[in-house]
Amino acid sequence: MLNEKCVFLYTIFSGLIALCIFLYGYVPVFSSQINAASRQDLPTKIDGSSIDPERIYHSDVQKLVIIIIDSLSIGFFTDYSIKKNLPHVTRLIDRGDACLVPYNVPSPTTTIQKIKALATGTRSSFIESILTFSVEELEMDSIFHQAMDNKLQLILHGPETWKQLFPDSFLRFKTIDTPIFDYSEAVIILVNQMDENTANRKFNFFVIFITNLMILTWVLATGMSKRGTSFIYMTTAKGFVIANVAVLMCCNSYIMGTQKSFLTRLFSASTEVAENSKESIDTISSRIQLATSKHKNMNLLLVFLMSGTIVHATSLLELSYIKQEKWVWFFLWTSMCFFIIYKHIGTVYQSETPETSHELLNESQNVKHGVITVVSSILIMHRTIMAYTTVDNWVSHNDNRLCTSLCLILGLVLLAFTCSIYYEPFTSAVDKFITRILLGLICCSIYALNAAQGNVLLPKYPESDGALEILFFWLMWISIMGYGIGFCTIQTCCKGMSSSKQLIAVAITCWACFTALLTRSHKVLLISVEMLFGQAISDVFRKHNQCSILSHVWLGHLFFHHQGYTYSLDSIDMATGLLFSKKMCTLMYEVLLVINTFSAPVLSYLICIHGMLSNNSKTSTSQGISEVNMIFGYCRFFLMAVYLLGMFVHRHNEWLWSILSPKLLYEIVYTFLIAFVMISAQVTGLLHDLSVKLRMPFTEPM
C-alpha cells in the first residue's frame, strides 16, 4: 500500500514537471549567440554578382546623433497640429539633416527587450525578459561591440540601463536614473483517497492507462498533422519531453488505480449528509440536535469555501476578472465573514429551547458570541486596511515621513507583540524574556535601517549607508532563529518530547521579521495584521480542519492583494529593503524579490500549520502538515490547471502578453515557491516524528 505522504510528494514533483513541460512548449527560450561578427563575414557576392566589401561597406558620416524615443506615437512627427510643438526636430527632418525610423515592437514590450532588439537585431522571448529582473551586461554581439572593434567613439546620455547593458562601450556617459492534462492527473490524485480494497486494482490500472495512452496518442497525432512532422525527424529535446510525459502517465495510472475515486467519495458523503439530516429531523434530544446543527453549519461553511475557491479559479478564464482579481478576493472574504456571523447568530437563537440544560446553553452561547465578536472585528479591520491601502502613495511620499514613521512604529510594535503570542503557551519565563528582547532589538534595527535610508524620522541619528544596521539585524535574526532551533533540538533529540509547535513558531517569527526588513516602511503593518487574522481564524475553526485550511488559503491571497500586487509586472516592488543594495549578486536579488512578493501567502501557510498543530494535539506533526499540504496543493494545482486552460483558449487574444502572461509568471513562481516550502515542511515533520519516536522510552511487556 502506498503511503499518502509519498503520494503527495510524487504529486508535487509530477505537477511541477508538467508545468515545466507546458512552459517549454508555450514560451520557449531562444538561445543567444555570443560570437561576434567581423569584417571577414561581409558578403563578397550578392545575387551571383561579385562585390568589393571594402569599397561598398564604408562610412560616409563622421558624426551621428541617435535619439531613441520610447513609446511615442509617429503622429507627433506626421500630424501638423502636433509636430509644431517640436520645432527643432521638425526643422531638421524637413531640411534633410535628420530622418525618422519608426520601430513597431510586437507584444510583449519591455525596455530591456527594446534595447536588446535595437542593439543586437535579435528578438527576445517573454520568458527571457523576465527571468532576470536585474540588469546585467549583454554579452552577445551588438552594434556597440562592433563600434568598439572598429575604433569608433560612443558618447551616451540616457538611462542607467544602457550603461549597465554595455558598460565598456562608451567613451563618456551621463546617465539618468529611472525609477494541461498532466496538471489535471496531479489534481485528481490529490483529491482521491487511498483504497484498501485491492480486488479491482489491476483492472483500474488497465482502464486508466489505456485512457491516458489514447489521450497522448490523440495529442501527438494532432500536433504532427498540423506541423507535418513525425517521430523520425523529432529533436532530442522533444523526444525527452514526450518520454517524461509517458513516464508520468504510467506512474499516475498506477497510483490512481490504487485510489478510490473522488466522485465515489462525493456520492458517499452526500448520502451520509442526507442521512444525518433525516436523523436530525427525527431526533428528540436537544443535545444531539445542537451537535447536529453545529456540524451542519460547518458543512455549509465548507461547501461555501470550496465553492468560492472554484469560483475564483474559473473567474480567471475571463480577462476582466484577471484585471480585477483583488476585488474578487475582497468580495469572497467579506462574504465568508458575513456567512459565519449569520450562521452563528442563527444557532444562538436556535439553541434556546426549554429542553436544553442551563450549563450547556451558557457554554454554547459564550462560544457563539465570542466567534461573532472575533469575526466582526476581522471584518471591520479588513475594511480599514482597504481604506489604508488606497492612500498608499500619499503615506509613502517623502513629504509625509512623519506619517510613515508612525505607521512603521505601530507596525513594528504589533509585529513584536504578535510574534511573542506564538511563544506564550509553551515557554518558560526565561525563554519569553530572551525572545522578547531579541524581537525588540530586531524591530529597532529595522527602524534604524529605514532611518538611515531616509524613509522615516529619527532625530539626531548619524548618517549611515545602512551596512551597520543590516549587520545588527542579521546578528539578532540569527540569534533568535538559533535559540529557537537549539531549544527544539534539545527537546526532541535529547528528551524525546515533541517540539513541533515551538519549531513552527520560530519559522513564523523569522519569516515575519525578514519580510518586515524587505518590505516598505508603511506596509510592515500589514504583516502584523495578517498574523492576527491567521490566529483568529485558527481559533474560530478550532475543531474543523478543512475549513481552517481553506480560509488560510484565502487569507494568503487576500493579503497578497492588500500589499498592492496585481497581474502586471509593474506592481512588483523592485527597490525595497535589502533590494536597495546594488552590490548584490543577481541570484540573491531575485530570491529576495520573490520572498518579498509572496511573503503573505507563505506566512499564511505557516500560520495554518501552527493552528493545525495547536488544535490537534493528538495528531502527529507529519500528519498535521500532510493534511495542510494536501488542501494547499489541491487549491494550487486546480487553479493552475484552470488558468493554463485559459491560456490555451486565449492563445490568439491580443491581450495574451500584456495580461495573461504576466499573471502566469506570478502563478508559476508562487507554485514553485510554495511547493518548495511544503516539501521542506513535510520532510521536517517526518524527521521530527522520527526523532521523537527514537527517543521515546521503551516499556517491556509484562
FIDREN-308016 format. One line per field, with one value per residue (C-alpha): residue number from 1; x, y, z. Coordinates in steps of 0.02 Angstrom, whole numbers, plus 32768, in hexadecimal, padded with zeros to 4 digits. Layout:
N
seq <- NUM_...
X <- X_...
Y <- Y_...
Z <- Z_...
//
This chain:
702
seq <- 1_2_3_4_5_6_7_8_9_10_11_12_13_14_15_16_17_18_19_20_21_22_23_24_25_26_27_28_29_30_31_32_33_34_35_36_37_38_39_40_41_42_43_44_45_46_47_48_49_50_51_52_53_54_55_56_57_58_59_60_61_62_63_64_65_66_67_68_69_70_71_72_73_74_75_76_77_78_79_80_81_82_83_84_85_86_87_88_89_90_91_92_93_94_95_96_97_98_99_100_101_102_103_104_105_106_107_108_109_110_111_112_113_114_115_116_117_118_119_120_121_122_123_124_125_126_127_128_129_130_131_132_133_134_135_136_137_138_139_140_141_142_143_144_145_146_147_148_149_150_151_152_153_154_155_156_157_158_159_160_161_162_163_164_165_166_167_168_169_170_171_172_173_174_175_176_177_178_179_180_181_182_183_184_185_186_187_188_189_190_191_192_193_194_195_196_197_198_199_200_201_202_203_204_205_206_207_208_209_210_211_212_213_214_215_216_217_218_219_220_221_222_223_224_225_226_227_228_229_230_231_232_233_234_235_236_237_238_239_240_241_242_243_244_245_246_247_248_249_250_251_252_253_254_255_256_257_258_259_260_261_262_263_264_265_266_267_268_269_270_271_272_273_274_275_276_277_278_279_280_281_282_283_284_285_286_287_288_289_290_291_292_293_294_295_296_297_298_299_300_301_302_303_304_305_306_307_308_309_310_311_312_313_314_315_316_317_318_319_320_321_322_323_324_325_326_327_328_329_330_331_332_333_334_335_336_337_338_339_340_341_342_343_344_345_346_347_348_349_350_351_352_353_354_355_356_357_358_359_360_361_362_363_364_365_366_367_368_369_370_371_372_373_374_375_376_377_378_379_380_381_382_383_384_385_386_387_388_389_390_391_392_393_394_395_396_397_398_399_400_401_402_403_404_405_406_407_408_409_410_411_412_413_414_415_416_417_418_419_420_421_422_423_424_425_426_427_428_429_430_431_432_433_434_435_436_437_438_439_440_441_442_443_444_445_446_447_448_449_450_451_452_453_454_455_456_457_458_459_460_461_462_463_464_465_466_467_468_469_470_471_472_473_474_475_476_477_478_479_480_481_482_483_484_485_486_487_488_489_490_491_492_493_494_495_496_497_498_499_500_501_502_503_504_505_506_507_508_509_510_511_512_513_514_515_516_517_518_519_520_521_522_523_524_525_526_527_528_529_530_531_532_533_534_535_536_537_538_539_540_541_542_543_544_545_546_547_548_549_550_551_552_553_554_555_556_557_558_559_560_561_562_563_564_565_566_567_568_569_570_571_572_573_574_575_576_577_578_579_580_581_582_583_584_585_586_587_588_589_590_591_592_593_594_595_596_597_598_599_600_601_602_603_604_605_606_607_608_609_610_611_612_613_614_615_616_617_618_619_620_621_622_623_624_625_626_627_628_629_630_631_632_633_634_635_636_637_638_639_640_641_642_643_644_645_646_647_648_649_650_651_652_653_654_655_656_657_658_659_660_661_662_663_664_665_666_667_668_669_670_671_672_673_674_675_676_677_678_679_680_681_682_683_684_685_686_687_688_689_690_691_692_693_694_695_696_697_698_699_700_701_702
X <- 8000_8044_805B_7FF2_8088_80EE_805D_8055_810F_8100_806A_80CB_815E_80F2_808D_812B_816E_80C9_80D5_8187_814C_80C1_813C_81B5_8130_80D8_8164_820A_82AB_8311_83CB_843F_84DD_8574_85ED_860B_860A_86A2_86C6_86F1_8639_8605_85BE_8628_8598_84E4_846F_8504_855C_8608_861F_86AF_8683_8708_86BF_8608_8609_8656_8616_85DD_85B1_8635_85C0_8514_8495_8413_837B_830F_8261_8206_8149_8129_80A8_80E5_8057_80C1_812C_80AD_8016_802C_7FC5_803C_80E6_80E4_8107_81B0_81F6_82B0_829C_821B_8291_831F_82AD_8269_831A_8356_83D3_8370_82FD_8276_8285_81E2_81F8_815D_8178_80FE_80C8_8110_8170_81E6_8275_82FD_82AB_82A6_835C_8391_8332_8379_842C_8438_83B3_836E_82C5_82BA_8230_81BB_8209_82B8_8288_8240_82B3_832F_82E8_8390_83F1_8492_8511_84D5_855D_851C_8552_8509_8523_8580_85FC_8615_8633_86BB_870E_8711_875F_86C3_86A0_85F4_85AB_850E_848E_83FC_83B8_8427_83E9_8454_84F3_84CA_84AB_8547_85BC_865F_8619_8612_869F_8637_858C_850E_8487_83D9_8392_82EA_8284_7F73_7F4C_7FE0_7FAB_7EF9_7F4F_7F9F_7EF6_7E98_7F1E_7F16_7E58_7E4E_7E68_7EC9_7E58_7E7D_7E1B_7E9A_7E21_7E0A_7EB6_7EF8_7E58_7E59_7F0E_7EED_7E56_7EAF_7F4F_7EF0_7E92_7F33_7F84_7EF3_7EFE_7FBA_7FA6_7F1F_7F88_8022_7FBE_7F6B_8011_8066_7FD8_7FE1_809F_80BB_8140_8159_81BB_8249_8271_824E_82D6_8329_82DA_822A_8248_8282_81E4_8173_81D0_81B5_80FB_80EF_8148_80D8_803D_8076_8099_7FF6_7F95_7FE0_7FBC_7F0B_7EEC_7F0C_7E9A_7DE1_7D98_7D68_7CC1_7C9B_7CCF_7C62_7BCA_7BE8_7BFD_7B5C_7AFE_7B45_7B12_7A62_7A56_7A98_7A18_798C_79CB_79D2_791C_78E4_7948_78FC_7996_79C5_7A7A_7A8A_7A2C_7AAA_7B3E_7AEB_7AC2_7B76_7BB5_7B3B_7B74_7C29_7BF9_7BA3_7C3A_7CAD_7C3E_7C44_7D03_7D17_7C9B_7CF5_7D9C_7D51_7CFB_7D9E_7DFD_7D7B_7D6F_7E22_7DE2_7D9E_7E1A_7DB5_7DB5_7E72_7E85_7E0F_7E44_7E60_7DA9_7D77_7DDC_7D9A_7CE8_7D09_7D5C_7CD1_7C4D_7CA2_7CA3_7BEB_7BC0_7C16_7BC0_7B16_7B22_7B5F_7AD8_7A58_7A9B_7A9B_79E0_79C1_7A17_79A4_7928_78D6_7924_79D7_7A36_7A68_7B23_7B25_7AC3_7B3A_7BD3_7B8B_7B57_7C00_7C5A_7BE3_7BEE_7CAD_7CB1_7C3B_7CA6_7D49_7D05_7CB3_7D5A_7DAE_7D2B_7D43_7E00_7DF6_7D94_7E10_7EA2_7E49_7E3D_7EF3_7F36_7ED8_7F44_7FE2_8039_8010_8053_80F5_811B_81B9_8155_80F5_8187_8136_809D_810E_8170_80D3_8094_813C_8143_8092_80BA_815A_8105_8079_80F9_8156_80B1_8068_810A_8113_8062_809E_811C_809F_8054_80F2_818B_81CF_81E3_829C_8274_81ED_8263_82EF_8277_8229_82D4_830C_8269_827B_832D_82F8_826E_82E9_8364_82DA_82A7_835D_837A_82E4_8322_83CD_837A_8315_826C_823D_826A_82E8_832A_83E8_8407_84B5_84C9_84DB_84D9_8473_84FC_850D_8451_8441_84D0_847D_83D8_842B_847F_83DB_837A_83F7_83F7_833A_8339_83CD_8383_82DC_8328_83A0_8310_82AA_833E_835C_82A4_8293_8339_8371_82CF_825F_81D9_8179_81AF_8150_80ED_818B_81E1_8154_814C_8205_81E2_8151_81B9_8251_81E9_8183_821E_827C_81EB_81D9_828C_826A_81C2_81A5_8190_80D6_80AE_80FD_8056_8003_8076_803C_7F85_7F92_7FDC_7F4C_7ECE_7F1F_7F1E_7E68_7E35_7E8D_7E29_7D83_7D9B_7DEC_7D97_7D7E_7E23_7DE9_7D90_7E28_7EA1_7E34_7E1B_7ED9_7EEA_7E73_7ED2_7F74_7F22_7EC9_7F67_7FC7_7F4E_7F4C_8006_7FDD_800E_7FA8_7FB6_8034_80F0_80F4_80A8_8144_81A6_8256_82AA_8274_82DB_8379_834F_8397_8444_8496_8526_84B6_84CA_843E_8406_83F7_839D_831A_8304_82E4_826D_8208_8205_81CA_8143_80F8_8119_805F_8029_80BE_809F_7FE9_8023_8096_800D_7F96_8010_8023_7F66_7F56_7FD8_7F90_7EDC_7F07_7F81_7F66_7F93_8047_80AA_80C1_8008_7FD0_8047_8010_7F5A_7F86_7FF2_7F6B_7EEC_7F6B_7FAE_7F00_7ECF_7F73_7F6E_7EB7_7ED1_7F68_7F0A_7E79_7EED_7F55_7EB3_7E8A_7F35_7F10_7E64_7EA3_7F45_7F11_7ED0_7F29_7F32_7F92_803C_8002_7F8A_7F8D_8048_807B_7FF5_8039_80E5_809C_8045_80DD_8155_80DB_80BA_8173_818C_80FB_812A_81D9_8194_8116_8198_8210_8188_8155_8207_8224_8186_81B9_8267_8219_81A2_8230_829D_8211_81ED_82A3_82B6_8214_8233_8219_81A6_81C1_8124_80EC
Y <- 8000_80AA_8128_81C7_8235_81E2_81F8_82B0_82C9_826F_82DB_837A_8344_8307_83A8_8412_83A7_83BC_8478_8478_8414_8491_8522_84CB_84BE_8563_85E0_8597_85F3_8627_8608_869E_8697_86E0_86D7_8783_87A6_87ED_883F_8795_8768_87EE_87A0_87A3_8773_87B0_8753_8706_87AD_87C9_8864_88B7_88C1_8945_89B9_89A2_898F_8A32_8AC5_8B65_8BBC_8BF2_8C1F_8BD9_8C03_8B7E_8BB2_8B21_8B53_8AC6_8AB1_8B4C_8B49_8B6F_8BEC_8C68_8C80_8C65_8CC3_8D7D_8DB1_8D4D_8D5C_8E1A_8DFB_8DB0_8E3B_8E0E_8D56_8D7D_8DFC_8D7D_8CFD_8D78_8DB1_8D00_8D02_8C81_8BF0_8B90_8AD4_8A92_89F4_898E_890F_887E_884B_8829_88CC_88FB_8977_88F2_8894_892F_895B_88A9_88A5_894D_8926_8870_8858_87C0_87A0_8771_8703_8732_86B8_86F8_87A9_877C_86F3_8779_8812_8864_88AB_8853_886B_882F_87BA_8795_87F4_88A2_8944_8989_88F9_8910_89CA_89A5_8925_89A6_8A2E_8A9A_8B0A_8B08_8B88_8B5F_8BD1_8B6A_8AEE_8A86_89E9_8A0B_8A19_8979_8917_895B_8993_89A2_89E5_8AA1_8B20_8B94_8B81_8BE2_8B71_8B98_8B28_8ADC_8AB5_840F_835A_832D_83BC_8379_82A8_8319_836A_82C4_8267_82EA_82E1_8224_81B7_8114_807B_7FE5_7F70_7F21_7EB3_7F27_7F7A_7F27_7F4B_8002_8016_7FCA_803B_80DB_80AF_808F_8133_8195_813E_816E_8223_8229_81D9_8256_82EA_82AE_8285_8330_838A_8327_8341_83FD_8408_837D_8329_8278_8219_81FF_82BA_82DF_833C_82F2_8375_8350_8296_82AF_8312_828C_8206_8267_8276_81BB_8191_8208_81B9_810A_8140_81A1_810C_809A_8113_8139_807E_806D_80FE_8112_8190_8237_8229_818D_81E6_827B_820B_81B2_8257_829A_81FE_820C_82C4_8297_820E_8282_8305_8285_824F_8304_831C_827C_8292_82D3_82F4_83AB_8381_8318_839C_8420_83B5_838B_8443_8473_83EA_8421_84D6_84A3_8435_84C9_8536_84B3_84AE_856C_856F_84E8_853F_85E5_8594_8547_85EB_864C_85CE_85CC_868B_8691_8650_8700_878E_8812_87A9_8796_8852_8864_87C8_8823_8856_87A0_8772_8808_87D1_871A_8748_87BF_873F_86BA_872C_8759_86A3_866E_86F9_86CE_8614_862D_86AC_862F_85A2_860F_862D_857A_8535_8591_8502_84CE_8420_8463_8461_8508_84DE_84A1_8539_85B4_855B_8556_860D_8646_85EC_8630_86E2_86D6_869C_8727_87AA_8769_875B_8807_884F_87FB_8843_88F4_88E5_88A6_8940_89AF_8960_897D_8A36_8A38_89EC_8A6C_8AF7_8A90_8B0E_8BA0_8B48_8B13_8BBF_8C16_8CAB_8C3A_8BE9_8C0C_8BA7_8B1D_8B1C_8B08_8A7B_8A20_8A33_89EF_8961_892F_8935_88C6_8855_8838_881D_87A1_873E_872F_86E9_864A_862D_8646_8598_8530_8593_85BF_866E_8671_863B_86C0_8746_8717_870C_87B6_8809_87C2_87F4_88A5_88B2_8871_88F4_897D_8948_894D_89FC_8A36_89F0_8A4F_8AEC_8AD7_8ACA_8B68_8B13_8B41_8BC3_8BA6_8C47_8C59_8BB2_8BB3_8B9D_8AE9_8A81_89FA_8976_897B_8972_88DC_8884_88A1_885E_87C0_87A2_87B1_874E_86BE_86C4_86AF_8628_85CC_85D9_8593_8506_84D9_84D3_8463_83F1_83D5_83B4_8339_82E1_82DD_82D5_827D_8305_834F_8401_8418_84AF_8504_84E0_8529_85C0_85DF_85CF_864B_86C8_86BE_86CB_875F_87BE_879F_87D8_8872_889D_888A_88E2_899C_89FA_8A1A_8965_8913_892D_88B2_8824_8837_8842_87A5_8747_8781_874C_86A1_8685_86B9_8645_85B3_85D5_85E5_853E_84E6_843E_844C_842F_843C_84E2_8525_84F4_8538_85DC_85EC_85D1_8662_86C9_86BB_86F5_8781_87CF_87B3_882E_889D_88B5_8902_8877_885E_87FC_8879_886B_8926_8908_88A9_8915_8912_897A_8947_8927_88C8_88DB_898A_893D_8944_88D1_883A_87A7_8787_86E2_872B_87C3_8756_86E6_877D_87C3_8722_871A_87CD_87B6_8714_8730_8739_868F_8635_8687_8650_859D_859C_85E4_855D_84D3_8522_8527_8473_8434_849C_8465_83AC_837F_82C4_82CA_82AB_833B_82EC_82BD_836E_83BA_8338_836A_8422_83F8_8391_841E_84A6_843A_8413_84CB_84FA_8471_848A_8545_8524_84A1_8519_85AB_8546_8515_85CE_85F0_856C_85B4_8668_8640_86AB_873B_87E2_87F5_8752_879F_883A_87E4_8727_8708_877F_872E_8684_86B9_86E2_8639_85D7_8627_8613_855D_8532_8596_854A_849C_84B3_84F1_8461_83DD_8429_842D_837A_8338_839A_8351_82A0_82B8_8303_826F_81F6_824B_8249_8192_8160_81BC_817A_8109_8051_7FF1_7F35_7EC9_7E79
Z <- 8000_7FD0_805B_8046_8070_7FE5_7F6C_7F9A_7F7A_7ED4_7EA6_7ECA_7E5F_7DD0_7DD2_7DC9_7D3A_7CDE_7CF6_7CAF_7C18_7BFA_7C04_7B8F_7B09_7B2B_7B43_7B08_7B34_7A9E_7AA2_7A95_7A2C_7A85_79F1_79A5_78EA_788E_77E7_77A0_77B2_7734_7694_75F6_7584_7578_7502_74AB_748B_74D9_7544_759F_765A_767D_75F8_7621_76DE_771B_777F_7729_77CD_784A_78D9_78FC_7983_79A7_7A0D_7A48_7A80_7AD6_7ACE_7A65_79DA_792A_7920_7983_78E7_785B_789F_7881_7919_7988_7935_7946_79FE_79CB_795D_7964_793B_78B7_7866_785F_780D_778D_7763_7745_77D5_7834_780F_786A_787D_78C8_792E_7951_79DB_79F0_7A9E_7B1A_7B27_7BB2_7BB3_7BB8_7B28_7ABB_7ADF_7ABA_7A16_79DD_7A10_79DA_7955_79B0_79FC_7AB3_7AF7_7B83_7BFE_7BD3_7C00_7CAB_7CE8_7D20_7D75_7D8E_7CFA_7CCB_7C40_7B97_7B5A_7AAB_7A10_79FB_799C_7A34_7A36_797C_7995_7A16_79A3_7917_7987_798B_7A20_7A72_7AEA_7B4D_7B9B_7BD8_7C56_7CC8_7C70_7BD5_7C3B_7C9B_7BFB_7BA3_7C30_7BCA_7B28_7B4A_7B4F_7BBA_7C03_7C68_7CA9_7CE7_7D70_7D46_7DD6_7C44_7C58_7CC5_7D37_7D3E_7D67_7E00_7E38_7E31_7E93_7F1C_7F27_7F22_7FBB_7FD1_7FBA_8029_7FB8_7F41_7EDF_7E4B_7E4E_7DAE_7D50_7D86_7D54_7CA9_7C87_7CC0_7C61_7BBE_7BD4_7BEF_7B5B_7AEA_7B24_7B04_7A59_7A29_7A61_7A02_7966_7968_797C_78F3_7877_7891_7884_7804_7870_78AF_7932_78B4_78AC_7963_79C1_7A5B_7ACD_7A8F_7A9F_7B52_7B79_7B2F_7B90_7C31_7C0B_7BEB_7C8E_7CEF_7CA1_7CD3_7D87_7D93_7D4F_7DD3_7E62_7E27_7E18_7ED3_7F02_7F1E_7EA4_7EED_7E91_7EF6_7F95_7F66_7F4B_7FF1_804D_8000_8037_80E7_80F2_80BB_813E_81C6_8195_81A4_824E_8284_8258_82AE_834D_83EE_8456_8453_847D_83E0_837F_83B4_837D_82D8_82BA_82DC_8268_81E3_81EE_81D6_8143_80F3_8114_80C8_802D_8027_8031_7FAD_7F3B_7F50_7F25_7E87_7E57_7E68_7DFE_7D74_7D76_7D36_7C8F_7C71_7C53_7CAF_7D4E_7D44_7D42_7DD6_7E35_7ED9_7EDF_7EC8_7F63_7FC4_7F9A_7FC8_806D_809F_806D_80D8_8171_815C_8140_81E2_8244_81FB_821F_82D1_82F8_82B8_8323_83C0_83B2_837A_8414_848D_84AA_854F_8545_853C_85E1_862A_862C_8578_853F_8593_854E_849F_84A1_84E5_8459_83D6_8418_841B_8366_8330_8387_833C_828A_8297_82CC_8237_81C3_8208_81FF_814C_811A_8176_8118_8073_809E_80D9_8038_7FCE_8017_7FFD_7F8C_7FFF_809A_8045_7FFC_8039_8077_80EF_814A_81F2_81C0_817A_821D_8285_8215_8221_82DF_82EF_8278_82D3_837F_833E_82EB_838E_83E9_836C_8360_841D_841F_83CB_8457_84E6_8502_850F_8548_85F2_8637_8606_8554_8546_8586_850D_847B_849E_84B0_8408_83B5_83F9_83B7_830D_8302_8337_82AF_822B_825F_8263_81B4_8171_81C9_8178_80CE_80EE_80F2_81A5_8226_82B1_82FF_8312_82BF_826E_81B3_817F_80E1_8139_813F_81FD_8217_81A2_81FB_82A4_825F_8220_82C7_8325_82A1_82A5_8363_8373_82EE_833B_83EA_83AE_8348_83D6_8452_83DD_83BB_8475_8495_8404_83F2_84A8_850C_848D_849D_840C_83E1_833E_837A_83B9_8313_82AA_831E_82F8_823E_8246_82AB_8239_819B_81DC_8217_8176_8108_8178_814A_8090_8082_807F_8122_811A_80EA_8184_81DB_8162_819C_8250_821F_81B6_824A_82B8_8233_8226_82E1_82EB_825D_82B0_834F_82F1_8296_8329_8308_824D_81F4_813F_815B_81B5_812A_809E_80FA_810C_8050_8039_80BB_8059_7FB8_8014_805C_7FBA_7F6C_8006_7FE8_7F40_7EC7_7E28_7D86_7D44_7D5D_7D7D_7E29_7E62_7EDB_7E92_7F1A_7FC9_8064_8038_7F80_7F87_7F88_7EDC_7F0C_7F1C_7EA4_7E29_7E76_7F25_7EDF_7E8B_7F24_7F93_7F11_7F10_7FCF_7FDC_7F58_7F9C_8055_8080_8038_8085_812E_8126_8102_819A_820A_81CB_81FE_82AA_82C0_8284_8300_838F_8372_8357_83E0_83CA_8312_82E2_8299_81EE_81E5_820D_818E_810E_8122_8109_8072_801F_801F_7FF5_7F67_7F27_7F22_7ECC_7E49_7E25_7E09_7D99_7D33_7D15_7CEE_7C73_7C1E_7C13_7BC7_7B43_7B1D_7B12_7AB7_7A21_7A8B_7A75_7B33_7B45_7B6B_7BC9_7C43_7C3C_7C34_7CC2_7D2D_7CFA_7D39_7DE5_7DEE_7DB2_7E2E_7EBE_7E8F_7E94_7F34_7F95_7F55_7F9A_8041_804C_8026_80A4_8129_8104_810E_81AF_81FB_81CD_8218_82B6_82CD_82AE_8331_83B1_838E_839F_8445_8493_8529_8502_8578_8583_857D_861E
//
